[in-house]
Amino acid sequence: MTHDPVTFLVLGTGRMAHRHAGALAKIRTEPEVVAGAAVPIILGIYGRNIDRLKTMADVFSADFMSDHLEGSIDRFDVDVVDNCLVNRLHYKPLMQAVAAGKHVFTDKPLGATLPESEKLAAAALKAGVRHGIIQNMRFQGGPQAAKKLLDTGDLGPVFHARVVFGYNVPALVTNRPPWFFKREESAGGVVHDMMAHFYDLLGWMISPIISTHCLTFDGITEREDPDHGPFRSDVEESCAVNLRFENGAIGQVFSSWVRRRHEDIPTIEIDCANGGLLVTANRCWVQRGDGPLFHYDPAAEQDDPLHGWEPVKTTPADPFEVQLRAFVRSIVTGDAYSPDWSEALRTHRWVEAAYESNASGHETHIENP
Ligand SMILES: NC(=O)c1ccc[n+]([C@@H]2O[C@H](COP(=O)([O-])OP(=O)(O)OC[C@H]3O[C@@H](n4cnc5c(N)ncnc54)[C@H](O)[C@@H]3O)[C@@H](O)[C@H]2O)c1
């Protein structure tokens, strides 16, 4: 016995579209089972460039493809529109899908601007469709293990959390899509891009956020797009963000696209009353008790910084597959999905609060974000 198939239309042929389509292709091969019955997946892809579209459709054995977005929902009887286009192209296709009564899933951010996110969240709630957003960092093995440990209460109250994440994008932009540096397409720089992850992650892991303070730095302003030549980067490329949490803890995030020390994934440190956690995407270490005591000896060689920290068992997973499986399940069962667009809207409000703080020089508080 099987359920009715769920037909996905993935929008885009870029980096994230590959991750979403790859996850869905896996779920098509190893279907999600709900109440003893498999849920068949039908995978369609939309892209404006026919060559890229055909190549991607081949890679994932797509069931259909379209280089025309208008009319595709009806033509292919789509159940879910999954948006992986540039930020400025999130709003219109998602709004059209909601208006057509379709379920909607998107990579972050929800809308390019806060009013867009507000309208999208309100429309999806009103339409009664399922709405989800990728917040992949929550679903990695490291943060999952850390959250479980924090929730046991064994480590005591959290004092603070600190995240560092960055790498270098040279003036000739070859290691990420150049549109991230063009406000017209991105709607914002590293705050818009990376804090859409970290406000969500820390608010979920530590406690709801109650205020934030942000400083930004422009970075490299004269950049070059390998395809379209020189351009002026008109977005912030680094940020130093402070946060306060409802449980009294404080937090700090430093994120940069012009950082020389390279990291493919963020590092998160969490200090608690009875120990600490060090977390990366798929790894986690715990320190219990008092830890090494402070002795100032400038002549000594430093100890291994992880001395006394024990590895915590993690279950590495593809967070895109984890999230899309849960989304498929929520469509079949009718249960609520999390993270949904009200959570995405809350995160977007904090991103706006960060920009406001950078402009005013003050800490920004939001009541009931
Ligand atoms: N979850 C994550 O970790 C993560 C990481 C990177 C990006 N993202 C988000 O994913 C989304 C896509 O980012 P990406 O890195 O895959 O970018 P990308 O440049 O690789 O892909 C963007 C896609 O948009 C398409 N596109 C651009 N302009 C278009 C137009 N006018 N008409 C039709 N299609 C158009 C491109 O052809 C491409 O298919 C963004 O919203 C970004 O914020 C999320």
The ligand as a Tripos MOL2 file, in Angstrom:
@<TRIPOS>MOLECULE
LIG
   44    48     1     0     0
SMALL
NO_CHARGES

@<TRIPOS>ATOM
      1 N1         20.6270   26.9820    3.7430 N.am      1 LIG1
      2 C1         21.8450   27.3760    3.4160 C.2       1 LIG1
      3 O1         22.8260   27.0130    4.0530 O.2       1 LIG1
      4 C2         22.0230   28.2910    2.2570 C.ar      1 LIG1
      5 C3         23.2950   28.4630    1.7010 C.ar      1 LIG1
      6 C4         23.4180   29.2910    0.6030 C.ar      1 LIG1
      7 C5         22.3080   29.9310    0.0770 C.ar      1 LIG1
      8 N2         21.0850   29.7740    0.6520 N.ar      1 LIG1
      9 C6         19.8810   30.4200    0.0930 C.3       1 LIG1
     10 O2         19.4610   29.6260   -1.0120 O.3       1 LIG1
     11 C7         18.9760   30.4680   -2.0620 C.3       1 LIG1
     12 C8         19.7710   30.1740   -3.3390 C.3       1 LIG1
     13 O3         21.1430   30.4460   -3.1190 O.3       1 LIG1
     14 P1         22.2950   29.6740   -3.9300 P.3       1 LIG1
     15 O4         23.5200   29.7770   -3.1120 O.co2     1 LIG1
     16 O5         21.8010   28.3560   -4.3550 O.co2     1 LIG1
     17 O6         22.4590   30.6350   -5.1920 O.3       1 LIG1
     18 P2         22.7910   30.2110   -6.7090 P.3       1 LIG1
     19 O7         23.2770   31.4500   -7.3540 O.co2     1 LIG1
     20 O8         23.6600   29.0220   -6.7590 O.co2     1 LIG1
     21 O9         21.3660   29.8240   -7.2830 O.3       1 LIG1
     22 C9         20.3880   30.8170   -7.5220 C.3       1 LIG1
     23 C10        19.3910   30.3320   -8.5650 C.3       1 LIG1
     24 O10        18.5140   31.4410   -8.8840 O.3       1 LIG1
     25 C11        18.3890   31.4950  -10.3090 C.3       1 LIG1
     26 N3         18.0280   32.8350  -10.7570 N.ar      1 LIG1
     27 C12        18.6880   33.9960  -10.5290 C.ar      1 LIG1
     28 N4         18.0490   35.0140  -11.1400 N.ar      1 LIG1
     29 C13        16.9640   34.4710  -11.7810 C.ar      1 LIG1
     30 C14        15.9250   35.0000  -12.5860 C.ar      1 LIG1
     31 N5         15.8690   36.2840  -12.8810 N.pl3     1 LIG1
     32 N6         14.9860   34.1390  -13.0410 N.ar      1 LIG1
     33 C15        15.0270   32.8280  -12.7520 C.ar      1 LIG1
     34 N7         15.9970   32.2730  -12.0120 N.ar      1 LIG1
     35 C16        16.9480   33.0810  -11.5200 C.ar      1 LIG1
     36 C17        19.7640   31.0820  -10.8050 C.3       1 LIG1
     37 O11        19.7140   30.7420  -12.1660 O.3       1 LIG1
     38 C18        20.0380   29.9060   -9.8750 C.3       1 LIG1
     39 O12        19.3830   28.7610  -10.3460 O.3       1 LIG1
     40 C19        19.1200   31.8920   -1.5570 C.3       1 LIG1
     41 O13        17.8900   32.3510   -1.0680 O.3       1 LIG1
     42 C20        20.1450   31.8070   -0.4400 C.3       1 LIG1
     43 O14        19.9360   32.7690    0.5710 O.3       1 LIG1
     44 C21        20.9300   28.9520    1.7160 C.ar      1 LIG1
@<TRIPOS>BOND
     1     1     2 1
     2     2     3 2
     3     2     4 1
     4     4     5 ar
     5     4    44 ar
     6     5     6 ar
     7     6     7 ar
     8     7     8 ar
     9     8     9 1
    10     8    44 ar
    11     9    10 1
    12     9    42 1
    13    10    11 1
    14    11    12 1
    15    11    40 1
    16    12    13 1
    17    13    14 1
    18    14    15 2
    19    14    16 1
    20    14    17 1
    21    17    18 1
    22    18    19 2
    23    18    20 1
    24    18    21 1
    25    21    22 1
    26    22    23 1
    27    23    24 1
    28    23    38 1
    29    24    25 1
    30    25    26 1
    31    25    36 1
    32    26    27 ar
    33    26    35 ar
    34    27    28 ar
    35    28    29 ar
    36    29    30 ar
    37    29    35 ar
    38    30    31 1
    39    30    32 ar
    40    32    33 ar
    41    33    34 ar
    42    34    35 ar
    43    36    37 1
    44    36    38 1
    45    38    39 1
    46    40    41 1
    47    40    42 1
    48    42    43 1
@<TRIPOS>SUBSTRUCTURE
     1 LIG1         1 GROUP 0 **** ****
